[in-house]
Each structure stands twice: as structure tokens, then as C-alpha cells.
């Protein structure tokens, strides 16, 4: 599987969490990927599943941007595994959020 496809799937796992928390906040908050980095450790073949367990980082950043009006950044990691449970890639995304 081409690395760009993995990057898109990995970003989606982090971005969906950010969008969900923004919606829960009830505020108009912009979001943008400011930076990213990736590690590809094994050839990705078959069905690859990406998981992000960093949702807890978003709540604090949203609270801070609402309280201060200043932009906040935070890194989130998404790990891709194949059907055998073997890790094939790990991608990190730095999200930037700010109250509109």
C-alpha cells in the first residue's frame, strides 16, 4: 500500500477525533494539520487498520483556546497494523486549533 494512502487513513483517525470534540464544545473552532511525521516499518499489504488513542489531548487544547483565544497545538499518533496485528506504520500529526 502506497505511503500516501496510509497517511490519509492515519490523518482521518486523528482528525475525526478532533472534529468530534470541537462539535461537543459547541464553539466555532478551526483546525489544521500544522506538521506530520511518519515511520513505515513493514510493507503494508491487505487490510490495514489505523488506531489513535490520543483523544484525551484534545479536550485540554480546546479548553485553552476557548479560555485564552489563542491558538493551541498538540501531537496525535496513529498506528497502522495489518490483519496479523503486526505494526506497519506509525504517523504523528500536529494539530493546530483556534477559536474563530
Rosetta constraint file for C-alpha pairs under 8 A:
AtomPair CA 1 CA 5 HARMONIC 6.92 0.50
AtomPair CA 1 CA 6 HARMONIC 7.23 0.50
AtomPair CA 1 CA 43 HARMONIC 7.40 0.50
AtomPair CA 1 CA 44 HARMONIC 5.20 0.50
AtomPair CA 1 CA 45 HARMONIC 5.89 0.50
AtomPair CA 2 CA 6 HARMONIC 6.77 0.50
AtomPair CA 3 CA 7 HARMONIC 6.18 0.50
AtomPair CA 3 CA 40 HARMONIC 7.95 0.50
AtomPair CA 4 CA 8 HARMONIC 6.23 0.50
AtomPair CA 5 CA 9 HARMONIC 6.33 0.50
AtomPair CA 6 CA 10 HARMONIC 6.03 0.50
AtomPair CA 6 CA 80 HARMONIC 7.83 0.50
AtomPair CA 6 CA 89 HARMONIC 7.94 0.50
AtomPair CA 7 CA 11 HARMONIC 6.00 0.50
AtomPair CA 7 CA 38 HARMONIC 7.97 0.50
AtomPair CA 7 CA 91 HARMONIC 7.02 0.50
AtomPair CA 8 CA 12 HARMONIC 6.21 0.50
AtomPair CA 9 CA 13 HARMONIC 6.58 0.50
AtomPair CA 9 CA 50 HARMONIC 6.86 0.50
AtomPair CA 10 CA 14 HARMONIC 6.79 0.50
AtomPair CA 10 CA 50 HARMONIC 5.82 0.50
AtomPair CA 10 CA 51 HARMONIC 7.58 0.50
AtomPair CA 10 CA 78 HARMONIC 5.46 0.50
AtomPair CA 10 CA 79 HARMONIC 7.29 0.50
AtomPair CA 10 CA 80 HARMONIC 7.39 0.50
AtomPair CA 10 CA 91 HARMONIC 6.58 0.50
AtomPair CA 11 CA 15 HARMONIC 5.86 0.50
AtomPair CA 11 CA 78 HARMONIC 7.51 0.50
AtomPair CA 11 CA 93 HARMONIC 7.02 0.50
AtomPair CA 12 CA 16 HARMONIC 5.73 0.50
AtomPair CA 13 CA 17 HARMONIC 6.77 0.50
AtomPair CA 13 CA 50 HARMONIC 6.78 0.50
AtomPair CA 13 CA 51 HARMONIC 6.39 0.50
AtomPair CA 13 CA 52 HARMONIC 6.00 0.50
AtomPair CA 13 CA 78 HARMONIC 6.84 0.50
AtomPair CA 14 CA 18 HARMONIC 6.53 0.50
AtomPair CA 14 CA 52 HARMONIC 6.13 0.50
AtomPair CA 14 CA 54 HARMONIC 7.95 0.50
AtomPair CA 14 CA 55 HARMONIC 7.82 0.50
AtomPair CA 14 CA 76 HARMONIC 6.46 0.50
AtomPair CA 14 CA 77 HARMONIC 7.41 0.50
AtomPair CA 14 CA 78 HARMONIC 6.86 0.50
AtomPair CA 14 CA 93 HARMONIC 7.66 0.50
AtomPair CA 15 CA 19 HARMONIC 6.13 0.50
AtomPair CA 16 CA 20 HARMONIC 6.11 0.50
AtomPair CA 17 CA 21 HARMONIC 6.31 0.50
AtomPair CA 17 CA 55 HARMONIC 6.11 0.50
AtomPair CA 18 CA 22 HARMONIC 6.17 0.50
AtomPair CA 18 CA 31 HARMONIC 7.94 0.50
AtomPair CA 18 CA 55 HARMONIC 7.53 0.50
AtomPair CA 18 CA 58 HARMONIC 6.45 0.50
AtomPair CA 19 CA 23 HARMONIC 6.15 0.50
AtomPair CA 20 CA 24 HARMONIC 6.28 0.50
AtomPair CA 21 CA 25 HARMONIC 6.24 0.50
AtomPair CA 21 CA 58 HARMONIC 6.97 0.50
AtomPair CA 21 CA 59 HARMONIC 6.89 0.50
AtomPair CA 22 CA 26 HARMONIC 6.83 0.50
AtomPair CA 22 CA 27 HARMONIC 6.85 0.50
AtomPair CA 22 CA 28 HARMONIC 7.60 0.50
AtomPair CA 22 CA 29 HARMONIC 6.52 0.50
AtomPair CA 22 CA 62 HARMONIC 7.36 0.50
AtomPair CA 23 CA 27 HARMONIC 7.21 0.50
AtomPair CA 25 CA 62 HARMONIC 7.77 0.50
AtomPair CA 27 CA 99 HARMONIC 7.29 0.50
AtomPair CA 28 CA 99 HARMONIC 5.98 0.50
AtomPair CA 28 CA 100 HARMONIC 5.59 0.50
AtomPair CA 29 CA 97 HARMONIC 6.50 0.50
AtomPair CA 29 CA 98 HARMONIC 5.39 0.50
AtomPair CA 29 CA 99 HARMONIC 4.31 0.50
AtomPair CA 29 CA 100 HARMONIC 5.37 0.50
AtomPair CA 30 CA 97 HARMONIC 5.47 0.50
AtomPair CA 30 CA 98 HARMONIC 5.40 0.50
AtomPair CA 30 CA 99 HARMONIC 6.34 0.50
AtomPair CA 30 CA 100 HARMONIC 6.33 0.50
AtomPair CA 31 CA 95 HARMONIC 6.80 0.50
AtomPair CA 31 CA 96 HARMONIC 5.64 0.50
AtomPair CA 31 CA 97 HARMONIC 4.52 0.50
AtomPair CA 31 CA 98 HARMONIC 6.84 0.50
AtomPair CA 32 CA 95 HARMONIC 5.73 0.50
AtomPair CA 32 CA 96 HARMONIC 5.23 0.50
AtomPair CA 32 CA 97 HARMONIC 6.58 0.50
AtomPair CA 33 CA 93 HARMONIC 6.59 0.50
AtomPair CA 33 CA 94 HARMONIC 5.81 0.50
AtomPair CA 33 CA 95 HARMONIC 4.66 0.50
AtomPair CA 33 CA 96 HARMONIC 6.19 0.50
AtomPair CA 34 CA 93 HARMONIC 7.62 0.50
AtomPair CA 34 CA 94 HARMONIC 5.46 0.50
AtomPair CA 34 CA 95 HARMONIC 5.69 0.50
AtomPair CA 34 CA 96 HARMONIC 6.02 0.50
AtomPair CA 35 CA 93 HARMONIC 5.94 0.50
AtomPair CA 35 CA 94 HARMONIC 4.98 0.50
AtomPair CA 35 CA 95 HARMONIC 7.35 0.50
AtomPair CA 36 CA 91 HARMONIC 7.23 0.50
AtomPair CA 36 CA 92 HARMONIC 5.47 0.50
AtomPair CA 36 CA 93 HARMONIC 4.41 0.50
AtomPair CA 36 CA 94 HARMONIC 5.96 0.50
AtomPair CA 37 CA 91 HARMONIC 5.78 0.50
AtomPair CA 37 CA 92 HARMONIC 5.30 0.50
AtomPair CA 37 CA 93 HARMONIC 6.74 0.50
AtomPair CA 38 CA 89 HARMONIC 7.21 0.50
AtomPair CA 38 CA 90 HARMONIC 5.74 0.50
AtomPair CA 38 CA 91 HARMONIC 4.20 0.50
AtomPair CA 38 CA 92 HARMONIC 6.20 0.50
AtomPair CA 39 CA 89 HARMONIC 5.48 0.50
AtomPair CA 39 CA 90 HARMONIC 5.20 0.50
AtomPair CA 39 CA 91 HARMONIC 6.27 0.50
AtomPair CA 40 CA 88 HARMONIC 5.93 0.50
AtomPair CA 40 CA 89 HARMONIC 4.29 0.50
AtomPair CA 40 CA 90 HARMONIC 6.56 0.50
AtomPair CA 41 CA 87 HARMONIC 7.22 0.50
AtomPair CA 41 CA 88 HARMONIC 5.12 0.50
AtomPair CA 41 CA 89 HARMONIC 5.59 0.50
AtomPair CA 42 CA 87 HARMONIC 7.18 0.50
AtomPair CA 42 CA 88 HARMONIC 4.52 0.50
AtomPair CA 42 CA 89 HARMONIC 7.03 0.50
AtomPair CA 43 CA 88 HARMONIC 6.43 0.50
AtomPair CA 44 CA 48 HARMONIC 6.98 0.50
AtomPair CA 44 CA 82 HARMONIC 6.87 0.50
AtomPair CA 44 CA 88 HARMONIC 5.84 0.50
AtomPair CA 45 CA 82 HARMONIC 7.14 0.50
AtomPair CA 46 CA 82 HARMONIC 6.85 0.50
AtomPair CA 46 CA 83 HARMONIC 7.06 0.50
AtomPair CA 47 CA 82 HARMONIC 6.00 0.50
AtomPair CA 47 CA 83 HARMONIC 6.04 0.50
AtomPair CA 48 CA 80 HARMONIC 6.09 0.50
AtomPair CA 48 CA 81 HARMONIC 5.47 0.50
AtomPair CA 48 CA 82 HARMONIC 4.61 0.50
AtomPair CA 48 CA 83 HARMONIC 6.64 0.50
AtomPair CA 49 CA 80 HARMONIC 5.36 0.50
AtomPair CA 49 CA 81 HARMONIC 5.42 0.50
AtomPair CA 49 CA 82 HARMONIC 6.46 0.50
AtomPair CA 49 CA 83 HARMONIC 7.88 0.50
AtomPair CA 50 CA 78 HARMONIC 6.08 0.50
AtomPair CA 50 CA 79 HARMONIC 5.31 0.50
AtomPair CA 50 CA 80 HARMONIC 4.24 0.50
AtomPair CA 50 CA 81 HARMONIC 6.54 0.50
AtomPair CA 51 CA 78 HARMONIC 5.32 0.50
AtomPair CA 51 CA 79 HARMONIC 5.42 0.50
AtomPair CA 51 CA 80 HARMONIC 6.62 0.50
AtomPair CA 52 CA 76 HARMONIC 7.31 0.50
AtomPair CA 52 CA 77 HARMONIC 5.88 0.50
AtomPair CA 52 CA 78 HARMONIC 4.49 0.50
AtomPair CA 52 CA 79 HARMONIC 6.60 0.50
AtomPair CA 53 CA 77 HARMONIC 7.45 0.50
AtomPair CA 53 CA 78 HARMONIC 7.58 0.50
AtomPair CA 54 CA 58 HARMONIC 7.84 0.50
AtomPair CA 54 CA 76 HARMONIC 5.69 0.50
AtomPair CA 54 CA 77 HARMONIC 6.75 0.50
AtomPair CA 55 CA 59 HARMONIC 7.72 0.50
AtomPair CA 55 CA 76 HARMONIC 7.93 0.50
AtomPair CA 56 CA 60 HARMONIC 7.65 0.50
AtomPair CA 57 CA 61 HARMONIC 6.75 0.50
AtomPair CA 57 CA 74 HARMONIC 7.12 0.50
AtomPair CA 57 CA 76 HARMONIC 7.87 0.50
AtomPair CA 58 CA 62 HARMONIC 6.12 0.50
AtomPair CA 58 CA 74 HARMONIC 7.64 0.50
AtomPair CA 59 CA 63 HARMONIC 6.19 0.50
AtomPair CA 60 CA 64 HARMONIC 6.18 0.50
AtomPair CA 61 CA 65 HARMONIC 6.20 0.50
AtomPair CA 61 CA 72 HARMONIC 5.86 0.50
AtomPair CA 61 CA 73 HARMONIC 7.17 0.50
AtomPair CA 61 CA 74 HARMONIC 7.36 0.50
AtomPair CA 61 CA 97 HARMONIC 7.72 0.50
AtomPair CA 62 CA 66 HARMONIC 6.13 0.50
AtomPair CA 62 CA 72 HARMONIC 7.76 0.50
AtomPair CA 62 CA 97 HARMONIC 7.45 0.50
AtomPair CA 62 CA 98 HARMONIC 7.96 0.50
AtomPair CA 63 CA 67 HARMONIC 6.07 0.50
AtomPair CA 64 CA 68 HARMONIC 5.96 0.50
AtomPair CA 64 CA 69 HARMONIC 7.74 0.50
AtomPair CA 64 CA 70 HARMONIC 7.71 0.50
AtomPair CA 64 CA 72 HARMONIC 7.23 0.50
AtomPair CA 65 CA 69 HARMONIC 4.98 0.50
AtomPair CA 65 CA 70 HARMONIC 5.22 0.50
AtomPair CA 65 CA 71 HARMONIC 5.71 0.50
AtomPair CA 65 CA 72 HARMONIC 6.08 0.50
AtomPair CA 65 CA 97 HARMONIC 7.37 0.50
AtomPair CA 65 CA 98 HARMONIC 5.76 0.50
AtomPair CA 65 CA 99 HARMONIC 6.12 0.50
AtomPair CA 66 CA 70 HARMONIC 7.83 0.50
AtomPair CA 66 CA 98 HARMONIC 7.89 0.50
AtomPair CA 66 CA 99 HARMONIC 6.18 0.50
AtomPair CA 69 CA 98 HARMONIC 6.99 0.50
AtomPair CA 69 CA 99 HARMONIC 6.03 0.50
AtomPair CA 70 CA 98 HARMONIC 6.31 0.50
AtomPair CA 70 CA 99 HARMONIC 7.47 0.50
AtomPair CA 71 CA 96 HARMONIC 6.70 0.50
AtomPair CA 71 CA 97 HARMONIC 5.54 0.50
AtomPair CA 71 CA 98 HARMONIC 4.35 0.50
AtomPair CA 71 CA 99 HARMONIC 7.31 0.50
AtomPair CA 72 CA 96 HARMONIC 5.63 0.50
AtomPair CA 72 CA 97 HARMONIC 5.40 0.50
AtomPair CA 72 CA 98 HARMONIC 6.42 0.50
AtomPair CA 73 CA 94 HARMONIC 6.52 0.50
AtomPair CA 73 CA 95 HARMONIC 5.43 0.50
AtomPair CA 73 CA 96 HARMONIC 4.39 0.50
AtomPair CA 73 CA 97 HARMONIC 6.41 0.50
AtomPair CA 74 CA 94 HARMONIC 5.45 0.50
AtomPair CA 74 CA 95 HARMONIC 5.49 0.50
AtomPair CA 74 CA 96 HARMONIC 6.82 0.50
AtomPair CA 75 CA 92 HARMONIC 6.49 0.50
AtomPair CA 75 CA 93 HARMONIC 5.45 0.50
AtomPair CA 75 CA 94 HARMONIC 4.23 0.50
AtomPair CA 75 CA 95 HARMONIC 6.21 0.50
AtomPair CA 76 CA 92 HARMONIC 5.54 0.50
AtomPair CA 76 CA 93 HARMONIC 5.32 0.50
AtomPair CA 76 CA 94 HARMONIC 6.42 0.50
AtomPair CA 76 CA 95 HARMONIC 7.60 0.50
AtomPair CA 77 CA 90 HARMONIC 6.99 0.50
AtomPair CA 77 CA 91 HARMONIC 5.73 0.50
AtomPair CA 77 CA 92 HARMONIC 4.36 0.50
AtomPair CA 77 CA 93 HARMONIC 6.46 0.50
AtomPair CA 78 CA 90 HARMONIC 5.82 0.50
AtomPair CA 78 CA 91 HARMONIC 5.32 0.50
AtomPair CA 78 CA 92 HARMONIC 6.31 0.50
AtomPair CA 79 CA 87 HARMONIC 7.07 0.50
AtomPair CA 79 CA 88 HARMONIC 7.90 0.50
AtomPair CA 79 CA 89 HARMONIC 5.96 0.50
AtomPair CA 79 CA 90 HARMONIC 4.47 0.50
AtomPair CA 79 CA 91 HARMONIC 6.46 0.50
AtomPair CA 80 CA 87 HARMONIC 5.78 0.50
AtomPair CA 80 CA 88 HARMONIC 5.64 0.50
AtomPair CA 80 CA 89 HARMONIC 5.07 0.50
AtomPair CA 80 CA 90 HARMONIC 6.13 0.50
AtomPair CA 81 CA 85 HARMONIC 5.35 0.50
AtomPair CA 81 CA 86 HARMONIC 5.17 0.50
AtomPair CA 81 CA 87 HARMONIC 4.23 0.50
AtomPair CA 81 CA 88 HARMONIC 5.39 0.50
AtomPair CA 81 CA 89 HARMONIC 7.12 0.50
AtomPair CA 82 CA 86 HARMONIC 5.46 0.50
AtomPair CA 82 CA 87 HARMONIC 6.54 0.50
AtomPair CA 82 CA 88 HARMONIC 6.65 0.50
